Amino acid sequence: MAKIMLVDDAAFMRMMVKNALTKAGYDNFVEAQDGAEAVKKYEEEKPDMVFMDITMPNMDGLQALKKIKESDPNAKIVMCTAMGQEGMVVDAIKSGARDFIVKPFQPDRLVQTANTILGN
């Protein structure tokens, strides 16, 4: 089963994503609470895909996306953003993000995105 990394500074947001994906049969997760931790854990864990928030302390999601893509151009990263951050989404897509999901999440959209990116 695919390993999915969840990156968000809010633990409840990571839990919401994990719960939706668990119901769809995913069960191998790695978590990080900011971009700096995400970059480090990506190197250690080599997840199959990443759901990453954009706005976080220490290192934001856009910076982490760029660093991860430098070390692994094939990284499958989906950015998660609040309403009204469309400009950041454009930057994320240009920087290599595969897709973006707007918060608040629709569980079906999370699962559909994971299935599409992971080929399930």
Biopython code that builds the backbone (N, CA, C, O; Angstrom):
import numpy as np
from Bio.PDB.StructureBuilder import StructureBuilder

atoms = [
    (1, "MET", "N", (0.848, -1.188, 0.000)),
    (1, "MET", "CA", (0.000, 0.000, 0.000)),
    (1, "MET", "C", (0.888, 1.244, 0.000)),
    (1, "MET", "O", (1.975, 1.249, 0.579)),
    (2, "ALA", "N", (0.420, 2.266, -0.641)),
    (2, "ALA", "CA", (1.183, 3.507, -0.781)),
    (2, "ALA", "C", (1.411, 4.191, 0.559)),
    (2, "ALA", "O", (0.576, 4.135, 1.462)),
    (3, "LYS", "N", (2.570, 4.839, 0.660)),
    (3, "LYS", "CA", (2.896, 5.637, 1.851)),
    (3, "LYS", "C", (2.577, 7.089, 1.518)),
    (3, "LYS", "O", (3.061, 7.625, 0.521)),
    (4, "ILE", "N", (1.760, 7.726, 2.358)),
    (4, "ILE", "CA", (1.322, 9.098, 2.131)),
    (4, "ILE", "C", (1.795, 9.982, 3.278)),
    (4, "ILE", "O", (1.588, 9.659, 4.447)),
    (5, "MET", "N", (2.432, 11.101, 2.936)),
    (5, "MET", "CA", (2.865, 12.051, 3.952)),
    (5, "MET", "C", (1.854, 13.186, 4.049)),
    (5, "MET", "O", (1.437, 13.755, 3.040)),
    (6, "LEU", "N", (1.467, 13.505, 5.288)),
    (6, "LEU", "CA", (0.520, 14.579, 5.563)),
    (6, "LEU", "C", (1.274, 15.697, 6.267)),
    (6, "LEU", "O", (1.863, 15.488, 7.327)),
    (7, "VAL", "N", (1.250, 16.893, 5.668)),
    (7, "VAL", "CA", (2.008, 18.017, 6.221)),
    (7, "VAL", "C", (1.059, 19.175, 6.497)),
    (7, "VAL", "O", (0.512, 19.778, 5.573)),
    (8, "ASP", "N", (0.870, 19.479, 7.773)),
    (8, "ASP", "CA", (0.021, 20.604, 8.185)),
    (8, "ASP", "C", (0.398, 20.953, 9.607)),
    (8, "ASP", "O", (0.657, 20.062, 10.416)),
    (9, "ASP", "N", (0.434, 22.242, 9.929)),
    (9, "ASP", "CA", (0.777, 22.636, 11.294)),
    (9, "ASP", "C", (-0.375, 22.383, 12.265)),
    (9, "ASP", "O", (-0.171, 22.415, 13.479)),
    (10, "ALA", "N", (-1.577, 22.133, 11.753)),
    (10, "ALA", "CA", (-2.729, 21.835, 12.602)),
    (10, "ALA", "C", (-2.940, 20.320, 12.655)),
    (10, "ALA", "O", (-3.247, 19.685, 11.646)),
    (11, "ALA", "N", (-2.770, 19.757, 13.849)),
    (11, "ALA", "CA", (-2.912, 18.302, 14.016)),
    (11, "ALA", "C", (-4.297, 17.826, 13.608)),
    (11, "ALA", "O", (-4.425, 16.740, 13.044)),
    (12, "PHE", "N", (-5.346, 18.615, 13.879)),
    (12, "PHE", "CA", (-6.697, 18.182, 13.525)),
    (12, "PHE", "C", (-6.886, 18.093, 12.012)),
    (12, "PHE", "O", (-7.673, 17.273, 11.538)),
    (13, "MET", "N", (-6.171, 18.932, 11.243)),
    (13, "MET", "CA", (-6.265, 18.856, 9.778)),
    (13, "MET", "C", (-5.593, 17.578, 9.274)),
    (13, "MET", "O", (-6.105, 16.917, 8.371)),
    (14, "ARG", "N", (-4.437, 17.232, 9.866)),
    (14, "ARG", "CA", (-3.785, 15.978, 9.480)),
    (14, "ARG", "C", (-4.704, 14.798, 9.807)),
    (14, "ARG", "O", (-4.808, 13.849, 9.028)),
    (15, "MET", "N", (-5.367, 14.865, 10.959)),
    (15, "MET", "CA", (-6.257, 13.779, 11.354)),
    (15, "MET", "C", (-7.459, 13.682, 10.413)),
    (15, "MET", "O", (-7.887, 12.575, 10.087)),
    (16, "MET", "N", (-8.012, 14.807, 9.972)),
    (16, "MET", "CA", (-9.149, 14.779, 9.042)),
    (16, "MET", "C", (-8.750, 14.114, 7.726)),
    (16, "MET", "O", (-9.490, 13.286, 7.196)),
    (17, "VAL", "N", (-7.587, 14.474, 7.207)),
    (17, "VAL", "CA", (-7.116, 13.883, 5.948)),
    (17, "VAL", "C", (-6.865, 12.385, 6.154)),
    (17, "VAL", "O", (-7.268, 11.560, 5.333)),
    (18, "LYS", "N", (-6.205, 12.051, 7.243)),
    (18, "LYS", "CA", (-5.897, 10.645, 7.532)),
    (18, "LYS", "C", (-7.183, 9.821, 7.656)),
    (18, "LYS", "O", (-7.263, 8.709, 7.133)),
    (19, "ASN", "N", (-8.180, 10.366, 8.347)),
    (19, "ASN", "CA", (-9.445, 9.639, 8.514)),
    (19, "ASN", "C", (-10.121, 9.377, 7.177)),
    (19, "ASN", "O", (-10.598, 8.269, 6.931)),
    (20, "ALA", "N", (-10.166, 10.387, 6.308)),
    (20, "ALA", "CA", (-10.798, 10.217, 4.994)),
    (20, "ALA", "C", (-10.058, 9.165, 4.167)),
    (20, "ALA", "O", (-10.689, 8.325, 3.525)),
    (21, "LEU", "N", (-8.736, 9.206, 4.182)),
    (21, "LEU", "CA", (-7.952, 8.264, 3.389)),
    (21, "LEU", "C", (-7.981, 6.852, 3.989)),
    (21, "LEU", "O", (-7.945, 5.864, 3.256)),
    (22, "THR", "N", (-8.047, 6.763, 5.313)),
    (22, "THR", "CA", (-8.123, 5.453, 5.971)),
    (22, "THR", "C", (-9.411, 4.737, 5.581)),
    (22, "THR", "O", (-9.409, 3.532, 5.333)),
    (23, "LYS", "N", (-10.514, 5.489, 5.529)),
    (23, "LYS", "CA", (-11.799, 4.894, 5.129)),
    (23, "LYS", "C", (-11.746, 4.351, 3.703)),
    (23, "LYS", "O", (-12.499, 3.443, 3.348)),
    (24, "ALA", "N", (-10.853, 4.911, 2.893)),
    (24, "ALA", "CA", (-10.710, 4.465, 1.501)),
    (24, "ALA", "C", (-9.675, 3.347, 1.362)),
    (24, "ALA", "O", (-9.389, 2.896, 0.254)),
    (25, "GLY", "N", (-9.116, 2.903, 2.493)),
    (25, "GLY", "CA", (-8.200, 1.768, 2.441)),
    (25, "GLY", "C", (-6.723, 2.097, 2.572)),
    (25, "GLY", "O", (-5.890, 1.191, 2.594)),
    (26, "TYR", "N", (-6.381, 3.382, 2.661)),
    (26, "TYR", "CA", (-4.978, 3.751, 2.848)),
    (26, "TYR", "C", (-4.632, 3.609, 4.333)),
    (26, "TYR", "O", (-5.441, 3.949, 5.196)),
    (27, "ASP", "N", (-3.430, 3.107, 4.629)),
    (27, "ASP", "CA", (-3.107, 2.890, 6.037)),
    (27, "ASP", "C", (-1.648, 3.146, 6.388)),
    (27, "ASP", "O", (-1.218, 2.821, 7.495)),
    (28, "ASN", "N", (-0.883, 3.717, 5.476)),
    (28, "ASN", "CA", (0.538, 3.945, 5.737)),
    (28, "ASN", "C", (0.808, 5.443, 5.632)),
    (28, "ASN", "O", (0.922, 5.989, 4.535)),
    (29, "PHE", "N", (0.910, 6.105, 6.794)),
    (29, "PHE", "CA", (1.047, 7.563, 6.825)),
    (29, "PHE", "C", (2.306, 8.017, 7.546)),
    (29, "PHE", "O", (2.774, 7.376, 8.487)),
    (30, "VAL", "N", (2.838, 9.136, 7.081)),
    (30, "VAL", "CA", (3.940, 9.841, 7.732)),
    (30, "VAL", "C", (3.404, 11.252, 7.939)),
    (30, "VAL", "O", (2.737, 11.798, 7.060)),
    (31, "GLU", "N", (3.694, 11.848, 9.098)),
    (31, "GLU", "CA", (3.189, 13.193, 9.362)),
    (31, "GLU", "C", (4.326, 14.163, 9.655)),
    (31, "GLU", "O", (5.359, 13.796, 10.215)),
    (32, "ALA", "N", (4.101, 15.416, 9.259)),
    (32, "ALA", "CA", (5.040, 16.496, 9.567)),
    (32, "ALA", "C", (4.221, 17.735, 9.892)),
    (32, "ALA", "O", (3.131, 17.928, 9.354)),
    (33, "GLN", "N", (4.759, 18.583, 10.786)),
    (33, "GLN", "CA", (3.985, 19.758, 11.185)),
    (33, "GLN", "C", (4.440, 21.079, 10.578)),
    (33, "GLN", "O", (3.841, 22.122, 10.841)),
    (34, "ASP", "N", (5.495, 21.042, 9.769)),
    (34, "ASP", "CA", (5.889, 22.246, 9.036)),
    (34, "ASP", "C", (6.755, 21.834, 7.847)),
    (34, "ASP", "O", (7.120, 20.667, 7.699)),
    (35, "GLY", "N", (7.072, 22.807, 7.012)),
    (35, "GLY", "CA", (7.820, 22.507, 5.801)),
    (35, "GLY", "C", (9.210, 21.952, 6.045)),
    (35, "GLY", "O", (9.668, 21.069, 5.320)),
    (36, "ALA", "N", (9.884, 22.471, 7.069)),
    (36, "ALA", "CA", (11.241, 21.997, 7.361)),
    (36, "ALA", "C", (11.214, 20.520, 7.749)),
    (36, "ALA", "O", (12.044, 19.736, 7.288)),
    (37, "GLU", "N", (10.258, 20.149, 8.598)),
    (37, "GLU", "CA", (10.131, 18.748, 8.994)),
    (37, "GLU", "C", (9.726, 17.890, 7.790)),
    (37, "GLU", "O", (10.167, 16.748, 7.661)),
    (38, "ALA", "N", (8.893, 18.443, 6.917)),
    (38, "ALA", "CA", (8.451, 17.711, 5.727)),
    (38, "ALA", "C", (9.632, 17.372, 4.816)),
    (38, "ALA", "O", (9.728, 16.252, 4.314)),
    (39, "VAL", "N", (10.528, 18.336, 4.601)),
    (39, "VAL", "CA", (11.691, 18.098, 3.743)),
    (39, "VAL", "C", (12.554, 16.981, 4.331)),
    (39, "VAL", "O", (12.991, 16.082, 3.614)),
    (40, "LYS", "N", (12.792, 17.047, 5.634)),
    (40, "LYS", "CA", (13.615, 16.041, 6.320)),
    (40, "LYS", "C", (12.950, 14.663, 6.246)),
    (40, "LYS", "O", (13.597, 13.673, 5.907)),
    (41, "LYS", "N", (11.660, 14.609, 6.565)),
    (41, "LYS", "CA", (10.966, 13.318, 6.574)),
    (41, "LYS", "C", (10.805, 12.755, 5.160)),
    (41, "LYS", "O", (10.806, 11.539, 4.972)),
    (42, "TYR", "N", (10.668, 13.639, 4.168)),
    (42, "TYR", "CA", (10.560, 13.151, 2.794)),
    (42, "TYR", "C", (11.827, 12.380, 2.432)),
    (42, "TYR", "O", (11.759, 11.296, 1.851)),
    (43, "GLU", "N", (12.980, 12.947, 2.779)),
    (43, "GLU", "CA", (14.262, 12.283, 2.496)),
    (43, "GLU", "C", (14.360, 10.931, 3.202)),
    (43, "GLU", "O", (14.828, 9.952, 2.620)),
    (44, "GLU", "N", (13.916, 10.883, 4.459)),
    (44, "GLU", "CA", (14.016, 9.656, 5.256)),
    (44, "GLU", "C", (13.011, 8.592, 4.823)),
    (44, "GLU", "O", (13.351, 7.414, 4.716)),
    (45, "GLU", "N", (11.773, 9.013, 4.575)),
    (45, "GLU", "CA", (10.656, 8.080, 4.382)),
    (45, "GLU", "C", (10.322, 7.760, 2.925)),
    (45, "GLU", "O", (9.737, 6.715, 2.639)),
    (46, "LYS", "N", (10.689, 8.650, 2.005)),
    (46, "LYS", "CA", (10.385, 8.480, 0.574)),
    (46, "LYS", "C", (8.912, 8.097, 0.339)),
    (46, "LYS", "O", (8.627, 7.040, -0.224)),
    (47, "PRO", "N", (7.970, 8.970, 0.777)),
    (47, "PRO", "CA", (6.556, 8.640, 0.581)),
    (47, "PRO", "C", (6.184, 8.626, -0.903)),
    (47, "PRO", "O", (6.858, 9.234, -1.735)),
    (48, "ASP", "N", (5.102, 7.922, -1.210)),
    (48, "ASP", "CA", (4.618, 7.838, -2.598)),
    (48, "ASP", "C", (3.904, 9.113, -3.026)),
    (48, "ASP", "O", (3.876, 9.445, -4.211)),
    (49, "MET", "N", (3.322, 9.831, -2.056)),
    (49, "MET", "CA", (2.708, 11.122, -2.353)),
    (49, "MET", "C", (2.622, 11.942, -1.077)),
    (49, "MET", "O", (2.754, 11.419, 0.030)),
    (50, "VAL", "N", (2.395, 13.255, -1.259)),
    (50, "VAL", "CA", (2.353, 14.191, -0.133)),
    (50, "VAL", "C", (1.140, 15.102, -0.284)),
    (50, "VAL", "O", (0.883, 15.639, -1.361)),
    (51, "PHE", "N", (0.398, 15.271, 0.809)),
    (51, "PHE", "CA", (-0.613, 16.332, 0.916)),
    (51, "PHE", "C", (0.023, 17.386, 1.815)),
    (51, "PHE", "O", (0.341, 17.098, 2.969)),
    (52, "MET", "N", (0.217, 18.622, 1.299)),
    (52, "MET", "CA", (0.946, 19.640, 2.058)),
    (52, "MET", "C", (0.204, 20.969, 2.101)),
    (52, "MET", "O", (-0.211, 21.508, 1.075)),
    (53, "ASP", "N", (0.049, 21.484, 3.327)),
    (53, "ASP", "CA", (-0.531, 22.809, 3.531)),
    (53, "ASP", "C", (0.446, 23.851, 2.989)),
    (53, "ASP", "O", (1.652, 23.609, 2.931)),
    (54, "ILE", "N", (-0.076, 24.994, 2.599)),
    (54, "ILE", "CA", (0.804, 26.062, 2.112)),
    (54, "ILE", "C", (1.278, 26.936, 3.269)),
    (54, "ILE", "O", (2.471, 27.222, 3.373)),
    (55, "THR", "N", (0.367, 27.365, 4.137)),
    (55, "THR", "CA", (0.712, 28.309, 5.199)),
    (55, "THR", "C", (1.087, 27.568, 6.479)),
    (55, "THR", "O", (0.231, 26.999, 7.157)),
    (56, "MET", "N", (2.393, 27.583, 6.799)),
    (56, "MET", "CA", (2.906, 26.921, 8.000)),
    (56, "MET", "C", (4.081, 27.714, 8.551)),
    (56, "MET", "O", (4.716, 28.474, 7.821)),
    (57, "PRO", "N", (4.377, 27.539, 9.851)),
    (57, "PRO", "CA", (5.551, 28.216, 10.428)),
    (57, "PRO", "C", (6.859, 27.549, 9.997)),
    (57, "PRO", "O", (6.847, 26.471, 9.402)),
    (58, "ASN", "N", (7.968, 28.190, 10.297)),
    (58, "ASN", "CA", (9.338, 27.713, 10.040)),
    (58, "ASN", "C", (9.690, 27.660, 8.557)),
    (58, "ASN", "O", (10.645, 28.310, 8.133)),
    (59, "MET", "N", (8.944, 26.904, 7.765)),
    (59, "MET", "CA", (9.125, 26.866, 6.314)),
    (59, "MET", "C", (7.746, 26.591, 5.727)),
    (59, "MET", "O", (7.109, 25.598, 6.077)),
    (60, "ASP", "N", (7.280, 27.469, 4.833)),
    (60, "ASP", "CA", (5.939, 27.253, 4.288)),
    (60, "ASP", "C", (5.937, 26.133, 3.242)),
    (60, "ASP", "O", (6.983, 25.628, 2.836)),
    (61, "GLY", "N", (4.739, 25.771, 2.829)),
    (61, "GLY", "CA", (4.583, 24.660, 1.903)),
    (61, "GLY", "C", (5.221, 24.898, 0.545)),
    (61, "GLY", "O", (5.721, 23.959, -0.075)),
    (62, "LEU", "N", (5.211, 26.140, 0.074)),
    (62, "LEU", "CA", (5.828, 26.431, -1.225)),
    (62, "LEU", "C", (7.340, 26.227, -1.177)),
    (62, "LEU", "O", (7.927, 25.666, -2.102)),
    (63, "GLN", "N", (7.968, 26.686, -0.091)),
    (63, "GLN", "CA", (9.418, 26.488, 0.054)),
    (63, "GLN", "C", (9.742, 24.995, 0.159)),
    (63, "GLN", "O", (10.696, 24.512, -0.450)),
    (64, "ALA", "N", (8.934, 24.275, 0.940)),
    (64, "ALA", "CA", (9.164, 22.838, 1.105)),
    (64, "ALA", "C", (8.957, 22.107, -0.213)),
    (64, "ALA", "O", (9.726, 21.205, -0.548)),
    (65, "LEU", "N", (7.925, 22.485, -0.967)),
    (65, "LEU", "CA", (7.663, 21.891, -2.285)),
    (65, "LEU", "C", (8.901, 22.040, -3.171)),
    (65, "LEU", "O", (9.348, 21.072, -3.785)),
    (66, "LYS", "N", (9.451, 23.247, -3.235)),
    (66, "LYS", "CA", (10.607, 23.500, -4.097)),
    (66, "LYS", "C", (11.821, 22.681, -3.666)),
    (66, "LYS", "O", (12.539, 22.143, -4.509)),
    (67, "LYS", "N", (12.055, 22.586, -2.347)),
    (67, "LYS", "CA", (13.197, 21.809, -1.848)),
    (67, "LYS", "C", (13.035, 20.322, -2.142)),
    (67, "LYS", "O", (13.986, 19.655, -2.549)),
    (68, "ILE", "N", (11.830, 19.810, -1.933)),
    (68, "ILE", "CA", (11.589, 18.381, -2.199)),
    (68, "ILE", "C", (11.740, 18.092, -3.695)),
    (68, "ILE", "O", (12.338, 17.084, -4.072)),
    (69, "LYS", "N", (11.204, 18.964, -4.543)),
    (69, "LYS", "CA", (11.296, 18.757, -5.994)),
    (69, "LYS", "C", (12.745, 18.850, -6.488)),
    (69, "LYS", "O", (13.105, 18.209, -7.475)),
    (70, "GLU", "N", (13.582, 19.653, -5.796)),
    (70, "GLU", "CA", (15.005, 19.716, -6.160)),
    (70, "GLU", "C", (15.668, 18.355, -5.958)),
    (70, "GLU", "O", (16.450, 17.904, -6.795)),
    (71, "SER", "N", (15.349, 17.715, -4.847)),
    (71, "SER", "CA", (15.987, 16.425, -4.541)),
    (71, "SER", "C", (15.287, 15.268, -5.236)),
    (71, "SER", "O", (15.917, 14.245, -5.503)),
    (72, "ASP", "N", (13.998, 15.404, -5.537)),
    (72, "ASP", "CA", (13.240, 14.348, -6.215)),
    (72, "ASP", "C", (12.262, 14.980, -7.197)),
    (72, "ASP", "O", (11.128, 15.290, -6.833)),
    (73, "PRO", "N", (12.699, 15.172, -8.447)),
    (73, "PRO", "CA", (11.837, 15.808, -9.447)),
    (73, "PRO", "C", (10.526, 15.051, -9.700)),
    (73, "PRO", "O", (9.573, 15.623, -10.229)),
    (74, "ASN", "N", (10.478, 13.778, -9.326)),
    (74, "ASN", "CA", (9.271, 12.979, -9.544)),
    (74, "ASN", "C", (8.328, 12.965, -8.339)),
    (74, "ASN", "O", (7.332, 12.242, -8.348)),
    (75, "ALA", "N", (8.626, 13.748, -7.313)),
    (75, "ALA", "CA", (7.781, 13.781, -6.114)),
    (75, "ALA", "C", (6.352, 14.149, -6.491)),
    (75, "ALA", "O", (6.123, 15.049, -7.299)),
    (76, "LYS", "N", (5.397, 13.442, -5.897)),
    (76, "LYS", "CA", (3.965, 13.672, -6.153)),
    (76, "LYS", "C", (3.398, 14.437, -4.971)),
    (76, "LYS", "O", (3.081, 13.860, -3.931)),
    (77, "ILE", "N", (3.276, 15.747, -5.149)),
    (77, "ILE", "CA", (2.860, 16.621, -4.054)),
    (77, "ILE", "C", (1.575, 17.344, -4.432)),
    (77, "ILE", "O", (1.461, 17.928, -5.509)),
    (78, "VAL", "N", (0.603, 17.289, -3.510)),
    (78, "VAL", "CA", (-0.668, 17.992, -3.661)),
    (78, "VAL", "C", (-0.708, 19.069, -2.591)),
    (78, "VAL", "O", (-0.544, 18.778, -1.406)),
    (79, "MET", "N", (-0.926, 20.306, -3.002)),
    (79, "MET", "CA", (-0.968, 21.409, -2.055)),
    (79, "MET", "C", (-2.392, 21.602, -1.544)),
    (79, "MET", "O", (-3.367, 21.437, -2.278)),
    (80, "CYS", "N", (-2.482, 21.953, -0.269)),
    (80, "CYS", "CA", (-3.762, 22.210, 0.374)),
    (80, "CYS", "C", (-3.786, 23.671, 0.772)),
    (80, "CYS", "O", (-2.837, 24.168, 1.379)),
    (81, "THR", "N", (-4.859, 24.361, 0.438)),
    (81, "THR", "CA", (-4.902, 25.798, 0.640)),
    (81, "THR", "C", (-6.274, 26.256, 1.099)),
    (81, "THR", "O", (-7.292, 25.650, 0.765)),
    (82, "ALA", "N", (-6.287, 27.329, 1.866)),
    (82, "ALA", "CA", (-7.549, 27.940, 2.268)),
    (82, "ALA", "C", (-8.080, 28.775, 1.110)),
    (82, "ALA", "O", (-7.334, 29.131, 0.197)),
    (83, "MET", "N", (-9.348, 29.079, 1.152)),
    (83, "MET", "CA", (-9.954, 29.939, 0.137)),
    (83, "MET", "C", (-9.182, 31.249, 0.044)),
    (83, "MET", "O", (-8.682, 31.751, 1.051)),
    (84, "GLY", "N", (-9.085, 31.798, -1.155)),
    (84, "GLY", "CA", (-8.477, 33.103, -1.319)),
    (84, "GLY", "C", (-6.966, 33.088, -1.502)),
    (84, "GLY", "O", (-6.344, 34.150, -1.536)),
    (85, "GLN", "N", (-6.369, 31.925, -1.618)),
    (85, "GLN", "CA", (-4.914, 31.857, -1.812)),
    (85, "GLN", "C", (-4.579, 31.392, -3.230)),
    (85, "GLN", "O", (-3.586, 30.697, -3.445)),
    (86, "GLU", "N", (-5.411, 31.779, -4.188)),
    (86, "GLU", "CA", (-5.242, 31.291, -5.553)),
    (86, "GLU", "C", (-3.881, 31.641, -6.148)),
    (86, "GLU", "O", (-3.320, 30.854, -6.910)),
    (87, "GLY", "N", (-3.346, 32.809, -5.809)),
    (87, "GLY", "CA", (-2.034, 33.201, -6.323)),
    (87, "GLY", "C", (-0.950, 32.227, -5.887)),
    (87, "GLY", "O", (-0.042, 31.913, -6.657)),
    (88, "MET", "N", (-1.045, 31.756, -4.663)),
    (88, "MET", "CA", (-0.076, 30.778, -4.162)),
    (88, "MET", "C", (-0.232, 29.444, -4.886)),
    (88, "MET", "O", (0.747, 28.734, -5.117)),
    (89, "VAL", "N", (-1.462, 29.115, -5.237)),
    (89, "VAL", "CA", (-1.721, 27.857, -5.946)),
    (89, "VAL", "C", (-1.033, 27.874, -7.304)),
    (89, "VAL", "O", (-0.421, 26.884, -7.706)),
    (90, "VAL", "N", (-1.131, 28.994, -8.008)),
    (90, "VAL", "CA", (-0.479, 29.121, -9.313)),
    (90, "VAL", "C", (1.027, 28.919, -9.156)),
    (90, "VAL", "O", (1.644, 28.210, -9.952)),
    (91, "ASP", "N", (1.621, 29.538, -8.135)),
    (91, "ASP", "CA", (3.049, 29.388, -7.869)),
    (91, "ASP", "C", (3.377, 27.921, -7.564)),
    (91, "ASP", "O", (4.391, 27.397, -8.024)),
    (92, "ALA", "N", (2.513, 27.269, -6.788)),
    (92, "ALA", "CA", (2.736, 25.863, -6.433)),
    (92, "ALA", "C", (2.711, 24.967, -7.669)),
    (92, "ALA", "O", (3.557, 24.084, -7.811)),
    (93, "ILE", "N", (1.753, 25.184, -8.558)),
    (93, "ILE", "CA", (1.655, 24.369, -9.777)),
    (93, "ILE", "C", (2.889, 24.609, -10.655)),
    (93, "ILE", "O", (3.452, 23.662, -11.204)),
    (94, "LYS", "N", (3.305, 25.866, -10.787)),
    (94, "LYS", "CA", (4.504, 26.179, -11.560)),
    (94, "LYS", "C", (5.750, 25.536, -10.956)),
    (94, "LYS", "O", (6.702, 25.211, -11.667)),
    (95, "SER", "N", (5.732, 25.357, -9.639)),
    (95, "SER", "CA", (6.874, 24.763, -8.943)),
    (95, "SER", "C", (6.829, 23.240, -8.910)),
    (95, "SER", "O", (7.725, 22.605, -8.353)),
    (96, "GLY", "N", (5.797, 22.655, -9.499)),
    (96, "GLY", "CA", (5.775, 21.208, -9.614)),
    (96, "GLY", "C", (4.701, 20.469, -8.850)),
    (96, "GLY", "O", (4.675, 19.238, -8.878)),
    (97, "ALA", "N", (3.809, 21.176, -8.164)),
    (97, "ALA", "CA", (2.719, 20.481, -7.472)),
    (97, "ALA", "C", (1.823, 19.794, -8.500)),
    (97, "ALA", "O", (1.571, 20.343, -9.572)),
    (98, "ARG", "N", (1.346, 18.604, -8.175)),
    (98, "ARG", "CA", (0.503, 17.842, -9.094)),
    (98, "ARG", "C", (-0.930, 18.358, -9.113)),
    (98, "ARG", "O", (-1.609, 18.275, -10.137)),
    (99, "ASP", "N", (-1.397, 18.897, -7.967)),
    (99, "ASP", "CA", (-2.789, 19.320, -7.843)),
    (99, "ASP", "C", (-2.887, 20.179, -6.595)),
    (99, "ASP", "O", (-1.909, 20.348, -5.866)),
    (100, "PHE", "N", (-4.071, 20.719, -6.354)),
    (100, "PHE", "CA", (-4.320, 21.436, -5.115)),
    (100, "PHE", "C", (-5.737, 21.153, -4.661)),
    (100, "PHE", "O", (-6.626, 20.886, -5.469)),
    (101, "ILE", "N", (-5.928, 21.217, -3.367)),
    (101, "ILE", "CA", (-7.239, 20.990, -2.766)),
    (101, "ILE", "C", (-7.522, 22.175, -1.865)),
    (101, "ILE", "O", (-6.656, 22.619, -1.112)),
    (102, "VAL", "N", (-8.753, 22.688, -1.949)),
    (102, "VAL", "CA", (-9.135, 23.846, -1.151)),
    (102, "VAL", "C", (-9.767, 23.389, 0.162)),
    (102, "VAL", "O", (-10.622, 22.504, 0.186)),
    (103, "LYS", "N", (-9.321, 24.022, 1.264)),
    (103, "LYS", "CA", (-9.930, 23.768, 2.571)),
    (103, "LYS", "C", (-11.186, 24.626, 2.685)),
    (103, "LYS", "O", (-11.198, 25.725, 2.132)),
    (104, "PRO", "N", (-12.235, 24.196, 3.364)),
    (104, "PRO", "CA", (-12.337, 22.903, 4.050)),
    (104, "PRO", "C", (-12.448, 21.759, 3.042)),
    (104, "PRO", "O", (-13.078, 21.895, 1.993)),
    (105, "PHE", "N", (-11.827, 20.635, 3.379)),
    (105, "PHE", "CA", (-11.769, 19.497, 2.481)),
    (105, "PHE", "C", (-13.104, 18.798, 2.323)),
    (105, "PHE", "O", (-13.921, 18.750, 3.243)),
    (106, "GLN", "N", (-13.302, 18.262, 1.139)),
    (106, "GLN", "CA", (-14.370, 17.297, 0.919)),
    (106, "GLN", "C", (-13.681, 15.944, 0.924)),
    (106, "GLN", "O", (-12.808, 15.708, 0.088)),
    (107, "PRO", "N", (-14.045, 15.033, 1.848)),
    (107, "PRO", "CA", (-13.361, 13.737, 1.923)),
    (107, "PRO", "C", (-13.285, 13.009, 0.583)),
    (107, "PRO", "O", (-12.263, 12.398, 0.271)),
    (108, "ASP", "N", (-14.356, 13.068, -0.212)),
    (108, "ASP", "CA", (-14.358, 12.381, -1.513)),
    (108, "ASP", "C", (-13.284, 12.949, -2.436)),
    (108, "ASP", "O", (-12.666, 12.212, -3.205)),
    (109, "ARG", "N", (-13.063, 14.262, -2.360)),
    (109, "ARG", "CA", (-12.054, 14.915, -3.213)),
    (109, "ARG", "C", (-10.647, 14.455, -2.820)),
    (109, "ARG", "O", (-9.802, 14.237, -3.689)),
    (110, "LEU", "N", (-10.391, 14.307, -1.512)),
    (110, "LEU", "CA", (-9.095, 13.811, -1.047)),
    (110, "LEU", "C", (-8.830, 12.412, -1.598)),
    (110, "LEU", "O", (-7.758, 12.130, -2.135)),
    (111, "VAL", "N", (-9.820, 11.552, -1.455)),
    (111, "VAL", "CA", (-9.671, 10.153, -1.893)),
    (111, "VAL", "C", (-9.502, 10.088, -3.409)),
    (111, "VAL", "O", (-8.647, 9.359, -3.912)),
    (112, "GLN", "N", (-10.314, 10.846, -4.128)),
    (112, "GLN", "CA", (-10.218, 10.859, -5.594)),
    (112, "GLN", "C", (-8.834, 11.323, -6.040)),
    (112, "GLN", "O", (-8.252, 10.748, -6.960)),
    (113, "THR", "N", (-8.310, 12.356, -5.394)),
    (113, "THR", "CA", (-6.984, 12.880, -5.744)),
    (113, "THR", "C", (-5.913, 11.836, -5.467)),
    (113, "THR", "O", (-5.043, 11.601, -6.305)),
    (114, "ALA", "N", (-5.971, 11.207, -4.295)),
    (114, "ALA", "CA", (-4.989, 10.167, -3.953)),
    (114, "ALA", "C", (-5.060, 9.021, -4.950)),
    (114, "ALA", "O", (-4.030, 8.561, -5.443)),
    (115, "ASN", "N", (-6.272, 8.556, -5.252)),
    (115, "ASN", "CA", (-6.437, 7.451, -6.197)),
    (115, "ASN", "C", (-5.894, 7.793, -7.582)),
    (115, "ASN", "O", (-5.243, 6.964, -8.219)),
    (116, "THR", "N", (-6.160, 9.001, -8.043)),
    (116, "THR", "CA", (-5.693, 9.423, -9.363)),
    (116, "THR", "C", (-4.167, 9.495, -9.404)),
    (116, "THR", "O", (-3.542, 8.968, -10.324)),
    (117, "ILE", "N", (-3.577, 10.138, -8.421)),
    (117, "ILE", "CA", (-2.120, 10.330, -8.419)),
    (117, "ILE", "C", (-1.379, 9.016, -8.215)),
    (117, "ILE", "O", (-0.318, 8.793, -8.798)),
    (118, "LEU", "N", (-1.948, 8.148, -7.380)),
    (118, "LEU", "CA", (-1.288, 6.875, -7.091)),
    (118, "LEU", "C", (-1.685, 5.776, -8.066)),
    (118, "LEU", "O", (-1.171, 4.661, -7.986)),
    (119, "GLY", "N", (-2.589, 6.080, -8.979)),
    (119, "GLY", "CA", (-2.976, 5.104, -9.995)),
    (119, "GLY", "C", (-3.853, 3.989, -9.462)),
    (119, "GLY", "O", (-3.807, 2.866, -9.965)),
    (120, "ASN", "N", (-4.658, 4.290, -8.440)),
    (120, "ASN", "CA", (-5.557, 3.252, -7.870)),
    (120, "ASN", "C", (-6.960, 3.390, -8.424)),
    (120, "ASN", "O", (-7.845, 2.613, -8.064)),
]
sb = StructureBuilder()
sb.init_structure("model")
sb.init_model(0)
sb.init_chain("A")
sb.init_seg("    ")
for serial, (resi, resn, name, xyz) in enumerate(atoms, 1):
    if name == "N":
        sb.init_residue(resn, " ", resi, " ")
    sb.init_atom(name, np.array(xyz, "f"), 0.0, 1.0, " ", f" {name:<3s}", serial, name[0])
structure = sb.get_structure()
